[in-house]
Amino acid sequence: RLHLVESGGGSVQAGGSLQLSCAASGYTRRMGWFRQTPGKERDLVASIYNGGGTTYYADFARGRFTISQANAKRTVYLQMNSLKPEDTGTYYCAAGMMTYTYWGQGTQVTVSS
């Protein structure tokens, strides 16, 4: 079983930045960040495919957020810039070979206006 440990959430004012980190206990083919905002379903924010480094961004994340890898592709980061109050929510790291099988515990991001 793959374990995912997230860190980096917190509180920031609108326009600020946060970096989330997710450390995996082993190799996985794809890693991604999801978020659940109040009253909404869990949405994919960004993902990265370890095979070739292909990235994907949700429309609301493109241009503001950057997903990257380190540590032999076992750590994935989500750099979030120009944060907005609507970015407030719980952010989850997820990983798997074909689908997102493994999930982190979630880290809270709060953006105040």
N, CA, C and O atoms as a printed pandas DataFrame, in Angstrom:
     atom_number atom_name residue_name chain_id  residue_number  x_coord  y_coord  z_coord
0              1         N          ARG        A               1    0.842   -1.178    0.000
1              2        CA          ARG        A               1    0.000    0.000    0.000
2              3         C          ARG        A               1    0.880    1.231    0.000
3              4         O          ARG        A               1    1.891    1.283    0.701
4              5         N          LEU        A               2    0.498    2.218   -0.783
5              6        CA          LEU        A               2    1.244    3.458   -0.860
6              7         C          LEU        A               2    0.729    4.432    0.186
7              8         O          LEU        A               2   -0.480    4.599    0.345
8              9         N          HIS        A               3    1.633    5.063    0.887
9             10        CA          HIS        A               3    1.245    6.085    1.859
10            11         C          HIS        A               3    1.629    7.457    1.325
11            12         O          HIS        A               3    2.693    7.642    0.735
12            13         N          LEU        A               4    0.742    8.403    1.546
13            14        CA          LEU        A               4    0.950    9.773    1.101
14            15         C          LEU        A               4    0.884   10.694    2.302
15            16         O          LEU        A               4   -0.060   10.635    3.091
16            17         N          VAL        A               5    1.876   11.535    2.437
17            18        CA          VAL        A               5    1.915   12.474    3.554
18            19         C          VAL        A               5    1.962   13.886    2.984
19            20         O          VAL        A               5    2.893   14.255    2.267
20            21         N          GLU        A               6    0.951   14.657    3.316
21            22        CA          GLU        A               6    0.833   16.015    2.809
22            23         C          GLU        A               6    1.301   17.012    3.856
23            24         O          GLU        A               6    1.275   16.747    5.057
24            25         N          SER        A               7    1.729   18.164    3.363
25            26        CA          SER        A               7    2.071   19.268    4.254
26            27         C          SER        A               7    1.981   20.561    3.458
27            28         O          SER        A               7    1.936   20.556    2.227
28            29         N          GLY        A               8    1.956   21.672    4.194
29            30        CA          GLY        A               8    2.040   22.967    3.535
30            31         C          GLY        A               8    0.779   23.787    3.506
31            32         O          GLY        A               8    0.802   24.921    3.028
32            33         N          GLY        A               9   -0.323   23.259    4.000
33            34        CA          GLY        A               9   -1.532   24.066    4.022
34            35         C          GLY        A               9   -1.406   25.176    5.047
35            36         O          GLY        A               9   -0.429   25.240    5.794
36            37         N          GLY        A              10   -2.391   26.041    5.077
37            38        CA          GLY        A              10   -2.392   27.124    6.038
38            39         C          GLY        A              10   -3.338   28.221    5.630
39            40         O          GLY        A              10   -4.206   28.038    4.777
40            41         N          SER        A              11   -3.156   29.355    6.250
41            42        CA          SER        A              11   -4.007   30.515    5.993
42            43         C          SER        A              11   -3.190   31.611    5.341
43            44         O          SER        A              11   -2.038   31.848    5.703
44            45         N          VAL        A              12   -3.798   32.271    4.380
45            46        CA          VAL        A              12   -3.105   33.330    3.661
46            47         C          VAL        A              12   -4.132   34.335    3.186
47            48         O          VAL        A              12   -5.306   34.002    3.028
48            49         N          GLN        A              13   -3.707   35.537    2.964
49            50        CA          GLN        A              13   -4.609   36.548    2.425
50            51         C          GLN        A              13   -4.695   36.419    0.910
51            52         O          GLN        A              13   -3.798   35.883    0.260
52            53         N          ALA        A              14   -5.775   36.914    0.378
53            54        CA          ALA        A              14   -5.965   36.883   -1.072
54            55         C          ALA        A              14   -4.769   37.531   -1.771
55            56         O          ALA        A              14   -4.267   38.573   -1.349
56            57         N          GLY        A              15   -4.331   36.887   -2.844
57            58        CA          GLY        A              15   -3.154   37.357   -3.561
58            59         C          GLY        A              15   -1.870   36.704   -3.107
59            60         O          GLY        A              15   -0.835   36.836   -3.761
60            61         N          GLY        A              16   -1.930   35.999   -1.986
61            62        CA          GLY        A              16   -0.738   35.352   -1.452
62            63         C          GLY        A              16   -0.470   34.006   -2.091
63            64         O          GLY        A              16   -1.153   33.593   -3.028
64            65         N          SER        A              17    0.539   33.333   -1.565
65            66        CA          SER        A              17    0.981   32.056   -2.123
66            67         C          SER        A              17    1.143   31.015   -1.029
67            68         O          SER        A              17    1.414   31.333    0.128
68            69         N          LEU        A              18    0.969   29.770   -1.429
69            70        CA          LEU        A              18    1.245   28.625   -0.572
70            71         C          LEU        A              18    1.824   27.521   -1.443
71            72         O          LEU        A              18    1.529   27.429   -2.634
72            73         N          GLN        A              19    2.654   26.687   -0.828
73            74        CA          GLN        A              19    3.151   25.510   -1.519
74            75         C          GLN        A              19    2.765   24.275   -0.729
75            76         O          GLN        A              19    3.083   24.158    0.455
76            77         N          LEU        A              20    2.087   23.366   -1.379
77            78        CA          LEU        A              20    1.728   22.087   -0.783
78            79         C          LEU        A              20    2.740   21.031   -1.221
79            80         O          LEU        A              20    3.243   21.058   -2.344
80            81         N          SER        A              21    3.025   20.107   -0.317
81            82        CA          SER        A              21    3.939   19.004   -0.614
82            83         C          SER        A              21    3.258   17.686   -0.311
83            84         O          SER        A              21    2.438   17.581    0.602
84            85         N          CYS        A              22    3.612   16.691   -1.090
85            86        CA          CYS        A              22    3.075   15.352   -0.869
86            87         C          CYS        A              22    4.201   14.354   -1.093
87            88         O          CYS        A              22    4.752   14.257   -2.189
88            89         N          ALA        A              23    4.528   13.627   -0.058
89            90        CA          ALA        A              23    5.587   12.632   -0.142
90            91         C          ALA        A              23    4.973   11.238   -0.191
91            92         O          ALA        A              23    4.200   10.858    0.688
92            93         N          ALA        A              24    5.323   10.488   -1.222
93            94        CA          ALA        A              24    4.812    9.131   -1.382
94            95         C          ALA        A              24    5.832    8.122   -0.867
95            96         O          ALA        A              24    7.039    8.346   -0.952
96            97         N          SER        A              25    5.342    7.026   -0.341
97            98        CA          SER        A              25    6.238    6.008    0.225
98            99         C          SER        A              25    6.862    5.120   -0.844
99           100         O          SER        A              25    7.754    4.323   -0.552
100          101         N          GLY        A              26    6.393    5.259   -2.084
101          102        CA          GLY        A              26    6.937    4.466   -3.164
102          103         C          GLY        A              26    6.628    5.103   -4.496
103          104         O          GLY        A              26    6.061    6.194   -4.564
104          105         N          TYR        A              27    7.007    4.412   -5.557
105          106        CA          TYR        A              27    6.785    4.948   -6.899
106          107         C          TYR        A              27    5.338    4.736   -7.321
107          108         O          TYR        A              27    4.717    3.727   -6.986
108          109         N          THR        A              28    4.821    5.695   -8.055
109          110        CA          THR        A              28    3.497    5.567   -8.622
110          111         C          THR        A              28    3.493    6.269   -9.969
111          112         O          THR        A              28    4.312    7.158  -10.203
112          113         N          ARG        A              29    2.600    5.893  -10.844
113          114        CA          ARG        A              29    2.637    6.410  -12.198
114          115         C          ARG        A              29    2.075    7.827  -12.303
115          116         O          ARG        A              29    2.573    8.652  -13.070
116          117         N          ARG        A              30    1.057    8.087  -11.541
117          118        CA          ARG        A              30    0.474    9.423  -11.618
118          119         C          ARG        A              30    0.203    9.954  -10.222
119          120         O          ARG        A              30   -0.139    9.200   -9.311
120          121         N          MET        A              31    0.357   11.226  -10.070
121          122        CA          MET        A              31    0.064   11.895   -8.810
122          123         C          MET        A              31   -0.711   13.158   -9.114
123          124         O          MET        A              31   -0.516   13.798  -10.147
124          125         N          GLY        A              32   -1.584   13.498   -8.204
125          126        CA          GLY        A              32   -2.401   14.676   -8.441
126          127         C          GLY        A              32   -2.837   15.331   -7.151
127          128         O          GLY        A              32   -2.724   14.761   -6.065
128          129         N          TRP        A              33   -3.332   16.523   -7.295
129          130        CA          TRP        A              33   -3.931   17.264   -6.188
130          131         C          TRP        A              33   -5.402   17.504   -6.494
131          132         O          TRP        A              33   -5.766   17.962   -7.577
132          133         N          PHE        A              34   -6.225   17.185   -5.522
133          134        CA          PHE        A              34   -7.650   17.444   -5.588
134          135         C          PHE        A              34   -7.991   18.436   -4.494
135          136         O          PHE        A              34   -7.225   18.628   -3.551
136          137         N          ARG        A              35   -9.137   19.058   -4.629
137          138        CA          ARG        A              35   -9.596   19.906   -3.544
138          139         C          ARG        A              35  -11.094   19.759   -3.383
139          140         O          ARG        A              35  -11.829   19.487   -4.333
140          141         N          GLN        A              36  -11.514   19.946   -2.157
141          142        CA          GLN        A              36  -12.931   19.962   -1.852
142          143         C          GLN        A              36  -13.236   21.279   -1.182
143          144         O          GLN        A              36  -12.776   21.552   -0.074
144          145         N          THR        A              37  -14.015   22.091   -1.864
145          146        CA          THR        A              37  -14.403   23.390   -1.328
146          147         C          THR        A              37  -15.807   23.282   -0.760
147          148         O          THR        A              37  -16.566   22.397   -1.156
148          149         N          PRO        A              38  -16.165   24.167    0.163
149          150        CA          PRO        A              38  -17.462   24.069    0.824
150          151         C          PRO        A              38  -18.625   23.993   -0.165
151          152         O          PRO        A              38  -18.757   24.836   -1.053
152          153         N          GLY        A              39  -19.449   22.988   -0.001
153          154        CA          GLY        A              39  -20.638   22.847   -0.820
154          155         C          GLY        A              39  -20.408   22.262   -2.190
155          156         O          GLY        A              39  -21.338   22.189   -2.993
156          157         N          LYS        A              40  -19.192   21.845   -2.477
157          158        CA          LYS        A              40  -18.887   21.310   -3.800
158          159         C          LYS        A              40  -18.253   19.935   -3.704
159          160         O          LYS        A              40  -17.785   19.523   -2.643
160          161         N          GLU        A              41  -18.244   19.239   -4.818
161          162        CA          GLU        A              41  -17.602   17.936   -4.874
162          163         C          GLU        A              41  -16.088   18.099   -4.962
163          164         O          GLU        A              41  -15.569   19.190   -5.203
164          165         N          ARG        A              42  -15.410   16.998   -4.763
165          166        CA          ARG        A              42  -13.959   17.013   -4.853
166          167         C          ARG        A              42  -13.539   17.134   -6.318
167          168         O          ARG        A              42  -13.941   16.329   -7.158
168          169         N          ASP        A              43  -12.742   18.128   -6.606
169          170        CA          ASP        A              43  -12.329   18.395   -7.973
170          171         C          ASP        A              43  -10.829   18.176   -8.141
171          172         O          ASP        A              43  -10.046   18.418   -7.223
172          173         N          LEU        A              44  -10.446   17.720   -9.318
173          174        CA          LEU        A              44   -9.033   17.618   -9.648
174          175         C          LEU        A              44   -8.482   19.023   -9.886
175          176         O          LEU        A              44   -9.049   19.797  -10.657
176          177         N          VAL        A              45   -7.393   19.340   -9.231
177          178        CA          VAL        A              45   -6.754   20.649   -9.393
178          179         C          VAL        A              45   -5.649   20.565  -10.438
179          180         O          VAL        A              45   -5.609   21.349  -11.387
180          181         N          ALA        A              46   -4.756   19.599  -10.245
181          182        CA          ALA        A              46   -3.627   19.418  -11.156
182          183         C          ALA        A              46   -3.096   18.008  -10.993
183          184         O          ALA        A              46   -3.242   17.389   -9.939
184          185         N          SER        A              47   -2.482   17.514  -12.047
185          186        CA          SER        A              47   -1.908   16.172  -11.986
186          187         C          SER        A              47   -0.636   16.123  -12.808
187          188         O          SER        A              47   -0.390   16.965  -13.672
188          189         N          ILE        A              48    0.164   15.108  -12.510
189          190        CA          ILE        A              48    1.397   14.909  -13.250
190          191         C          ILE        A              48    1.594   13.424  -13.480
191          192         O          ILE        A              48    1.385   12.603  -12.587
192          193         N          TYR        A              49    2.000   13.098  -14.695
193          194        CA          TYR        A              49    2.214   11.714  -15.083
194          195         C          TYR        A              49    3.702   11.438  -15.015
195          196         O          TYR        A              49    4.483   12.041  -15.752
196          197         N          ASN        A              50    4.096   10.538  -14.144
197          198        CA          ASN        A              50    5.508   10.310  -13.902
198          199         C          ASN        A              50    6.232    9.715  -15.095
199          200         O          ASN        A              50    7.458    9.793  -15.181
200          201         N          GLY        A              51    5.492    9.126  -16.008
201          202        CA          GLY        A              51    6.129    8.519  -17.166
202          203         C          GLY        A              51    6.839    9.532  -18.040
203          204         O          GLY        A              51    7.949    9.282  -18.510
204          205         N          GLY        A              52    6.212   10.664  -18.259
205          206        CA          GLY        A              52    6.832   11.639  -19.145
206          207         C          GLY        A              52    6.747   13.059  -18.633
207          208         O          GLY        A              52    7.174   13.998  -19.306
208          209         N          GLY        A              53    6.200   13.215  -17.452
209          210        CA          GLY        A              53    6.102   14.546  -16.878
210          211         C          GLY        A              53    4.934   15.358  -17.387
211          212         O          GLY        A              53    4.861   16.562  -17.144
212          213         N          THR        A              54    4.022   14.718  -18.088
213          214        CA          THR        A              54    2.854   15.429  -18.601
214          215         C          THR        A              54    2.022   15.955  -17.445
215          216         O          THR        A              54    1.752   15.238  -16.481
216          217         N          THR        A              55    1.624   17.195  -17.549
217          218        CA          THR        A              55    0.819   17.819  -16.503
218          219         C          THR        A              55   -0.556   18.192  -17.032
219          220         O          THR        A              55   -0.774   18.372  -18.231
220          221         N          TYR        A              56   -1.465   18.297  -16.083
221          222        CA          TYR        A              56   -2.832   18.734  -16.382
222          223         C          TYR        A              56   -3.231   19.732  -15.316
223          224         O          TYR        A              56   -2.873   19.586  -14.147
224          225         N          TYR        A              57   -3.975   20.750  -15.727
225          226        CA          TYR        A              57   -4.491   21.743  -14.782
226          227         C          TYR        A              57   -5.970   21.980  -15.046
227          228         O          TYR        A              57   -6.409   22.067  -16.192
228          229         N          ALA        A              58   -6.719   22.081  -13.969
229          230        CA          ALA        A              58   -8.097   22.531  -14.098
230          231         C          ALA        A              58   -8.086   23.989  -14.546
231          232         O          ALA        A              58   -7.114   24.714  -14.333
232          233         N          ASP        A              59   -9.176   24.395  -15.163
233          234        CA          ASP        A              59   -9.233   25.766  -15.675
234          235         C          ASP        A              59   -8.969   26.794  -14.575
235          236         O          ASP        A              59   -8.300   27.801  -14.809
236          237         N          PHE        A              60   -9.495   26.538  -13.373
237          238        CA          PHE        A              60   -9.332   27.521  -12.304
238          239         C          PHE        A              60   -7.903   27.567  -11.776
239          240         O          PHE        A              60   -7.524   28.518  -11.092
240          241         N          ALA        A              61   -7.114   26.552  -12.088
241          242        CA          ALA        A              61   -5.741   26.485  -11.587
242          243         C          ALA        A              61   -4.711   26.955  -12.627
243          244         O          ALA        A              61   -3.632   27.432  -12.277
244          245         N          ARG        A              62   -5.059   26.813  -13.872
245          246        CA          ARG        A              62   -4.102   27.127  -14.941
246          247         C          ARG        A              62   -3.662   28.584  -14.876
247          248         O          ARG        A              62   -4.488   29.495  -14.818
248          249         N          GLY        A              63   -2.363   28.784  -14.886
249          250        CA          GLY        A              63   -1.812   30.129  -14.822
250          251         C          GLY        A              63   -1.508   30.613  -13.421
251          252         O          GLY        A              63   -0.755   31.571  -13.239
252          253         N          ARG        A              64   -2.089   29.957  -12.429
253          254        CA          ARG        A              64   -1.839   30.366  -11.035
254          255         C          ARG        A              64   -1.119   29.276  -10.238
255          256         O          ARG        A              64   -0.310   29.570   -9.359
256          257         N          PHE        A              65   -1.419   28.032  -10.552
257          258        CA          PHE        A              65   -0.857   26.906   -9.803
258          259         C          PHE        A              65    0.151   26.161  -10.681
259          260         O          PHE        A              65    0.012   26.111  -11.903
260          261         N          THR        A              66    1.164   25.585  -10.037
261          262        CA          THR        A              66    2.157   24.784  -10.761
262          263         C          THR        A              66    2.404   23.497  -10.003
263          264         O          THR        A              66    2.683   23.515   -8.804
264          265         N          ILE        A              67    2.301   22.383  -10.705
265          266        CA          ILE        A              67    2.599   21.088  -10.105
266          267         C          ILE        A              67    3.990   20.658  -10.560
267          268         O          ILE        A              67    4.349   20.814  -11.727
268          269         N          SER        A              68    4.760   20.119   -9.636
269          270        CA          SER        A              68    6.112   19.692   -9.980
270          271         C          SER        A              68    6.501   18.498   -9.119
271          272         O          SER        A              68    5.796   18.136   -8.177
272          273         N          GLN        A              69    7.636   17.895   -9.462
273          274        CA          GLN        A              69    8.091   16.688   -8.764
274          275         C          GLN        A              69    9.520   16.851   -8.289
275          276         O          GLN        A              69   10.264   17.702   -8.778
276          277         N          ALA        A              70    9.890   16.016   -7.322
277          278        CA          ALA        A              70   11.266   15.939   -6.864
278          279         C          ALA        A              70   11.464   14.591   -6.188
279          280         O          ALA        A              70   10.538   13.785   -6.089
280          281         N          ASN        A              71   12.662   14.367   -5.736
281          282        CA          ASN        A              71   12.948   13.179   -4.939
282          283         C          ASN        A              71   12.575   11.905   -5.680
283          284         O          ASN        A              71   11.773   11.096   -5.212
284          285         N          ALA        A              72   13.181   11.753   -6.846
285          286        CA          ALA        A              72   12.942   10.567   -7.665
286          287         C          ALA        A              72   11.452   10.379   -7.927
287          288         O          ALA        A              72   10.950    9.256   -7.952
288          289         N          LYS        A              73   10.762   11.486   -8.119
289          290        CA          LYS        A              73    9.339   11.517   -8.469
290          291         C          LYS        A              73    8.454   10.987   -7.348
291          292         O          LYS        A              73    7.303   10.624   -7.591
292          293         N          ARG        A              74    8.964   10.939   -6.150
293          294        CA          ARG        A              74    8.140   10.472   -5.047
294          295         C          ARG        A              74    7.535   11.619   -4.258
295          296         O          ARG        A              74    6.696   11.396   -3.385
296          297         N          THR        A              75    7.941   12.819   -4.548
297          298        CA          THR        A              75    7.377   13.992   -3.904
298          299         C          THR        A              75    6.792   14.887   -4.982
299          300         O          THR        A              75    7.430   15.164   -5.997
300          301         N          VAL        A              76    5.582   15.328   -4.744
301          302        CA          VAL        A              76    4.945   16.243   -5.681
302          303         C          VAL        A              76    4.565   17.515   -4.942
303          304         O          VAL        A              76    4.101   17.479   -3.802
304          305         N          TYR        A              77    4.767   18.620   -5.606
305          306        CA          TYR        A              77    4.481   19.919   -5.026
306          307         C          TYR        A              77    3.352   20.589   -5.813
307          308         O          TYR        A              77    3.164   20.347   -7.006
308          309         N          LEU        A              78    2.625   21.423   -5.116
309          310        CA          LEU        A              78    1.657   22.285   -5.769
310          311         C          LEU        A              78    1.939   23.702   -5.297
311          312         O          LEU        A              78    1.631   24.063   -4.161
312          313         N          GLN        A              79    2.520   24.491   -6.167
313          314        CA          GLN        A              79    2.768   25.895   -5.872
314          315         C          GLN        A              79    1.531   26.680   -6.271
315          316         O          GLN        A              79    1.115   26.657   -7.429
316          317         N          MET        A              80    0.960   27.361   -5.323
317          318        CA          MET        A              80   -0.273   28.104   -5.575
318          319         C          MET        A              80   -0.015   29.587   -5.382
319          320         O          MET        A              80    0.315   30.027   -4.280
320          321         N          ASN        A              81   -0.163   30.348   -6.436
321          322        CA          ASN        A              81    0.039   31.789   -6.406
322          323         C          ASN        A              81   -1.271   32.514   -6.679
323          324         O          ASN        A              81   -2.240   31.921   -7.154
324          325         N          SER        A              82   -1.283   33.784   -6.376
325          326        CA          SER        A              82   -2.476   34.615   -6.620
326          327         C          SER        A              82   -3.727   33.952   -6.064
327          328         O          SER        A              82   -4.752   33.867   -6.741
328          329         N          LEU        A              83   -3.634   33.494   -4.851
329          330        CA          LEU        A              83   -4.751   32.766   -4.249
330          331         C          LEU        A              83   -5.961   33.657   -4.054
331          332         O          LEU        A              83   -5.842   34.853   -3.786
332          333         N          LYS        A              84   -7.131   33.047   -4.197
333          334        CA          LYS        A              84   -8.404   33.744   -4.072
334          335         C          LYS        A              84   -9.203   33.112   -2.942
335          336         O          LYS        A              84   -8.969   31.955   -2.595
336          337         N          PRO        A              85  -10.142   33.851   -2.364
337          338        CA          PRO        A              85  -10.977   33.259   -1.309
338          339         C          PRO        A              85  -11.682   31.982   -1.770
339          340         O          PRO        A              85  -11.892   31.075   -0.966
340          341         N          GLU        A              86  -12.040   31.899   -3.018
341          342        CA          GLU        A              86  -12.718   30.705   -3.520
342          343         C          GLU        A              86  -11.799   29.495   -3.640
343          344         O          GLU        A              86  -12.262   28.396   -3.943
344          345         N          ASP        A              87  -10.511   29.682   -3.407
345          346        CA          ASP        A              87   -9.575   28.555   -3.358
346          347         C          ASP        A              87   -9.592   27.874   -1.992
347          348         O          ASP        A              87   -8.963   26.831   -1.808
348          349         N          THR        A              88  -10.295   28.450   -1.053
349          350        CA          THR        A              88  -10.399   27.865    0.286
350          351         C          THR        A              88  -11.006   26.476    0.224
351          352         O          THR        A              88  -12.024   26.263   -0.435
352          353         N          GLY        A              89  -10.378   25.535    0.910
353          354        CA          GLY        A              89  -10.888   24.178    0.948
354          355         C          GLY        A              89   -9.854   23.225    1.480
355          356         O          GLY        A              89   -8.785   23.626    1.939
356          357         N          THR        A              90  -10.191   21.955    1.411
357          358        CA          THR        A              90   -9.263   20.909    1.817
358          359         C          THR        A              90   -8.623   20.333    0.566
359          360         O          THR        A              90   -9.312   19.930   -0.371
360          361         N          TYR        A              91   -7.330   20.299    0.564
361          362        CA          TYR        A              91   -6.573   19.821   -0.599
362          363         C          TYR        A              91   -6.032   18.433   -0.297
363          364         O          TYR        A              91   -5.441   18.193    0.756
364          365         N          TYR        A              92   -6.244   17.536   -1.230
365          366        CA          TYR        A              92   -5.843   16.143   -1.069
366          367         C          TYR        A              92   -4.836   15.747   -2.144
367          368         O          TYR        A              92   -4.998   16.064   -3.322
368          369         N          CYS        A              93   -3.822   15.066   -1.720
369          370        CA          CYS        A              93   -2.899   14.444   -2.651
370          371         C          CYS        A              93   -3.429   13.053   -2.976
371          372         O          CYS        A              93   -3.947   12.359   -2.101
372          373         N          ALA        A              94   -3.299   12.653   -4.227
373          374        CA          ALA        A              94   -3.755   11.334   -4.648
374          375         C          ALA        A              94   -2.736   10.731   -5.601
375          376         O          ALA        A              94   -2.009   11.446   -6.290
376          377         N          ALA        A              95   -2.696    9.417   -5.628
377          378        CA          ALA        A              95   -1.717    8.743   -6.471
378          379         C          ALA        A              95   -2.225    7.373   -6.890
379          380         O          ALA        A              95   -3.116    6.807   -6.258
380          381         N          GLY        A              96   -1.657    6.859   -7.945
381          382        CA          GLY        A              96   -2.013    5.527   -8.400
382          383         C          GLY        A              96   -1.318    5.216   -9.708
383          384         O          GLY        A              96   -0.622    6.052  -10.284
384          385         N          MET        A              97   -1.525    3.990  -10.162
385          386        CA          MET        A              97   -0.898    3.590  -11.415
386          387         C          MET        A              97   -1.788    3.965  -12.603
387          388         O          MET        A              97   -1.337    4.644  -13.526
388          389         N          MET        A              98   -3.035    3.529  -12.582
389          390        CA          MET        A              98   -3.955    3.880  -13.665
390          391         C          MET        A              98   -5.014    4.856  -13.187
391          392         O          MET        A              98   -5.423    5.751  -13.927
392          393         N          THR        A              99   -5.447    4.690  -11.977
393          394        CA          THR        A              99   -6.419    5.602  -11.375
394          395         C          THR        A              99   -5.870    6.071  -10.033
395          396         O          THR        A              99   -4.836    5.591   -9.568
396          397         N          TYR        A             100   -6.568    7.002   -9.428
397          398        CA          TYR        A             100   -6.125    7.532   -8.136
398          399         C          TYR        A             100   -6.618    6.596   -7.035
399          400         O          TYR        A             100   -7.736    6.725   -6.536
400          401         N          THR        A             101   -5.769    5.671   -6.679
401          402        CA          THR        A             101   -6.117    4.645   -5.702
402          403         C          THR        A             101   -5.824    5.067   -4.276
403          404         O          THR        A             101   -6.548    4.696   -3.352
404          405         N          TYR        A             102   -4.787    5.826   -4.097
405          406        CA          TYR        A             102   -4.314    6.196   -2.766
406          407         C          TYR        A             102   -4.516    7.689   -2.520
407          408         O          TYR        A             102   -4.346    8.525   -3.408
408          409         N          TRP        A             103   -4.886    7.984   -1.273
409          410        CA          TRP        A             103   -5.215    9.366   -0.932
410          411         C          TRP        A             103   -4.511    9.764    0.354
411          412         O          TRP        A             103   -4.326    8.958    1.265
412          413         N          GLY        A             104   -4.123   11.036    0.399
413          414        CA          GLY        A             104   -3.593   11.588    1.628
414          415         C          GLY        A             104   -4.715   12.002    2.553
415          416         O          GLY        A             104   -5.895   11.872    2.227
416          417         N          GLN        A             105   -4.329   12.500    3.702
417          418        CA          GLN        A             105   -5.312   12.845    4.732
418          419         C          GLN        A             105   -5.947   14.202    4.494
419          420         O          GLN        A             105   -6.959   14.529    5.114
420          421         N          GLY        A             106   -5.375   14.985    3.617
421          422        CA          GLY        A             106   -5.911   16.301    3.325
422          423         C          GLY        A             106   -5.221   17.384    4.135
423          424         O          GLY        A             106   -4.815   17.168    5.277
424          425         N          THR        A             107   -5.097   18.539    3.527
425          426        CA          THR        A             107   -4.530   19.690    4.223
426          427         C          THR        A             107   -5.389   20.911    3.911
427          428         O          THR        A             107   -5.784   21.135    2.766
428          429         N          GLN        A             108   -5.666   21.687    4.939
429          430        CA          GLN        A             108   -6.588   22.810    4.805
430          431         C          GLN        A             108   -5.876   24.037    4.254
431          432         O          GLN        A             108   -4.781   24.394    4.690
432          433         N          VAL        A             109   -6.522   24.668    3.292
433          434        CA          VAL        A             109   -6.060   25.943    2.752
434          435         C          VAL        A             109   -7.182   26.954    2.964
435          436         O          VAL        A             109   -8.320   26.734    2.549
436          437         N          THR        A             110   -6.852   28.043    3.603
437          438        CA          THR        A             110   -7.834   29.090    3.855
438          439         C          THR        A             110   -7.303   30.398    3.312
439          440         O          THR        A             110   -6.218   30.846    3.683
440          441         N          VAL        A             111   -8.079   31.006    2.427
441          442        CA          VAL        A             111   -7.686   32.268    1.823
442          443         C          VAL        A             111   -8.690   33.329    2.245
443          444         O          VAL        A             111   -9.881   33.212    1.957
444          445         N          SER        A             112   -8.222   34.345    2.915
445          446        CA          SER        A             112   -9.108   35.401    3.400
446          447         C          SER        A             112   -9.036   36.612    2.481
447          448         O          SER        A             112   -8.010   36.896    1.862
448          449         N          SER        A             113  -10.156   37.308    2.416
449          450        CA          SER        A             113  -10.225   38.481    1.524
450          451         C          SER        A             113   -9.751   39.733    2.229
451          452         O          SER        A             113   -9.740   40.811    1.633
